[in-house]
Amino acid sequence: MNASLDQAARVIEAERAQIGHEIHDGVLPLLFASSASLSGLIEHFGDDLNPEVLKRLEQTLAWIDDAMQSGRRLLTEIYPPELQRTSWSMAAVDAVERLLGEHSERVEWQLDPSVHEVSEPVALAAYRIVVEAIRNAVGHGGASEVVVSGMQDDNELRLTVRDNGGGFDPDQIPSERFGVRAMRGRATLVGGSLKIESAIGGPTRVTFTLPKNP
């Protein structure tokens, strides 16, 4: 990967980390304070409130709590892993466990050790793409089995995420589905490509390929 792509990848990760910092230190504390305050008001004055008003306050509290959970999930996705201390696949396993909880048991990892012999920007791309593909497979596709495989040889690095979910038409991806667009952009940024093979009813295969520099 040339120097300009390497620099671009690092800039994007720095911006993502800054967004994560703002969520962690700005948004989440405000949501937590709002939840605690509203919960206290309901506890102290709930018996004196009109039942309809109380119901709306409890619904608002539930929305705030949902927002906090969403914020925590975003932090898991946004903060770049410390790949100097661990492999990108171990970071991906950790992220998937935190994002999917018990559903992470549906994922089988079949990665050759050679896939870790890459630069940090490529490792970050592999991490982002694999985690997003797994999240889509389980969250959107309802997959009960996901297999992550990959190897690297003299010609290329190839990573594949296969699932048995409901599938979709790759030519009809809604414009609001930023996950797929982000995966394609991430692959292109480091000089690779992303191929998505699927159909209504499944299965789905996502392949990230990075040719070796000549």
C-alpha positions in Angstrom: 0.0 0.0 0.0 1.4 3.4 -1.0 2.2 6.2 1.4 -0.9 8.3 0.5 -3.3 5.5 1.1 -1.6 4.7 4.4 -1.9 8.3 5.5 -5.6 8.4 4.4 -6.3 5.3 6.5 -4.7 6.8 9.5 -6.6 10.0 9.1 -9.9 8.2 9.0 -9.0 6.2 12.1 -8.1 9.3 13.9 -11.4 10.9 13.0 -13.3 7.8 14.1 -11.4 7.9 17.4 -12.3 11.6 17.9 -16.0 10.8 17.3 -15.7 8.0 19.8 -14.2 10.3 22.3 -17.1 12.8 21.9 -19.6 10.0 22.4 -17.8 8.6 25.5 -17.1 11.9 27.2 -20.0 14.0 26.0 -23.1 12.2 24.8 -23.1 9.2 27.1 -22.7 11.1 30.4 -25.6 13.4 29.4 -27.8 10.4 28.6 -26.8 8.8 31.9 -27.6 11.9 33.9 -31.0 12.3 32.1 -31.8 8.7 32.8 -30.9 9.0 36.5 -32.8 12.2 36.9 -36.0 11.0 35.2 -35.8 7.7 37.1 -35.6 9.6 40.4 -38.6 11.8 39.5 -40.7 8.7 38.6 -39.7 7.0 41.8 -40.6 10.0 44.0 -43.6 11.4 42.3 -45.0 8.5 40.3 -47.9 7.8 42.6 -49.1 11.4 42.3 -48.9 11.5 38.5 -51.7 11.0 36.0 -51.4 7.4 34.7 -51.1 8.6 31.1 -48.3 11.1 32.1 -46.5 8.4 34.1 -46.7 6.0 31.1 -45.2 8.6 28.8 -42.4 9.3 31.3 -41.6 5.6 31.6 -41.5 5.3 27.8 -39.1 8.3 27.6 -36.9 6.7 30.2 -36.9 3.5 28.1 -35.9 5.5 25.0 -33.0 7.1 26.9 -31.8 3.8 28.1 -32.0 2.4 24.6 -29.9 5.4 23.4 -27.3 4.6 26.0 -27.0 1.0 24.8 -26.7 2.2 21.2 -24.0 4.6 22.2 -22.0 1.8 23.9 -22.4 -0.3 20.8 -21.1 2.5 18.7 -18.0 2.9 20.9 -17.3 -0.8 20.3 -17.4 -0.2 16.6 -15.7 3.2 16.4 -12.7 2.9 18.6 -9.8 1.3 16.6 -8.3 -1.8 18.3 -4.8 -1.6 19.6 -3.4 -3.8 16.9 0.2 -3.3 18.1 -0.7 -5.4 21.1 -3.0 -8.0 19.6 -3.9 -9.5 16.2 -6.7 -8.0 14.3 -8.6 -11.3 14.4 -8.4 -11.4 18.2 -9.7 -7.8 18.3 -12.5 -8.8 15.9 -13.5 -11.8 18.1 -13.6 -9.5 21.1 -15.7 -6.9 19.2 -18.1 -9.5 18.0 -18.6 -10.9 21.5 -19.4 -7.5 22.8 -21.7 -6.6 19.9 -23.6 -9.9 19.6 -23.4 -11.3 23.1 -24.4 -15.0 23.1 -25.1 -14.9 19.4 -21.3 -14.6 18.9 -21.3 -18.4 19.4 -22.7 -18.7 15.9 -19.3 -17.5 14.4 -16.6 -20.0 13.5 -13.1 -18.7 12.8 -10.9 -20.5 10.3 -8.0 -18.1 9.7 -4.5 -19.1 8.7 -1.8 -17.4 10.8 -0.5 -15.7 7.6 -3.5 -13.3 7.5 -1.9 -11.4 10.4 1.3 -10.6 8.5 0.0 -7.3 7.2 0.5 -3.6 7.8 -1.6 -1.8 10.4 -3.9 -0.1 7.9 -4.6 -3.4 6.2 -5.2 -5.0 9.6 -7.6 -2.3 10.5 -9.4 -2.8 7.2 -9.6 -6.5 7.8 -11.0 -5.9 11.3 -13.6 -3.4 10.1 -14.8 -5.5 7.2 -15.0 -8.8 9.0 -16.8 -7.3 12.1 -19.3 -5.5 9.9 -20.0 -8.5 7.7 -20.6 -10.7 10.8 -22.9 -8.0 12.3 -24.9 -7.9 9.0 -25.1 -11.6 8.8 -26.5 -12.1 12.2 -28.4 -8.8 12.7 -29.9 -8.4 9.2 -29.7 -11.9 7.7 -30.7 -13.8 10.8 -27.8 -16.3 10.2 -27.4 -19.2 12.6 -24.0 -20.1 11.2 -21.2 -17.7 10.1 -17.7 -18.9 9.0 -14.8 -16.5 8.8 -11.9 -17.9 6.7 -8.8 -16.5 5.2 -5.2 -17.0 4.1 -2.4 -15.1 2.5 0.0 -16.3 -0.2 2.6 -14.8 -2.5 -0.2 -13.2 -4.6 -2.9 -11.9 -2.3 -4.7 -11.8 1.0 -8.2 -13.2 0.9 -10.7 -13.1 3.7 -14.2 -14.6 3.4 -17.3 -14.3 5.6 -19.9 -16.9 4.7 -23.3 -17.2 6.4 -26.5 -19.2 6.1 -28.8 -16.2 6.6 -31.8 -15.1 4.6 -29.7 -13.3 2.0 -30.5 -10.3 -0.2 -30.2 -8.9 -3.7 -26.8 -7.2 -3.8 -28.1 -4.9 -6.6 -30.9 -3.7 -4.5 -29.1 -2.6 -1.3 -30.9 0.5 0.2 -29.0 3.7 0.1 -29.3 4.0 3.9 -27.3 0.7 4.4 -24.1 2.5 5.2 -22.4 -0.7 6.4 -22.0 -2.2 3.0 -20.8 1.1 1.5 -18.3 1.4 4.4 -16.9 -2.1 3.8 -16.4 -1.3 0.1 -14.8 2.0 0.9 -12.5 0.4 3.5 -11.3 -2.3 1.0 -10.7 0.3 -1.7 -8.8 2.6 0.6 -6.1 0.0 1.2 -5.9 -1.0 -2.4 -8.2 -4.1 -2.2 -11.6 -5.0 -3.4 -14.8 -6.3 -1.8 -17.1 -8.9 -3.5 -20.6 -9.7 -2.2 -22.4 -12.8 -3.4 -25.9 -13.3 -2.2 -29.5 -13.8 -3.2 -32.9 -13.8 -1.6 -33.0 -16.8 0.6 -29.3 -16.9 1.0 -26.6 -17.9 1.5 -24.3 -14.9 1.5 -20.5 -14.6 0.9 -18.5 -11.5 1.5 -14.9 -11.6 0.2 -12.2 -9.1 0.9 -9.2 -9.5 -1.5 -5.9 -7.5 -1.3 -3.4 -8.2 -4.1 0.3 -8.1 -3.2 2.3 -5.3 -4.5 4.3 -6.3 -7.6 
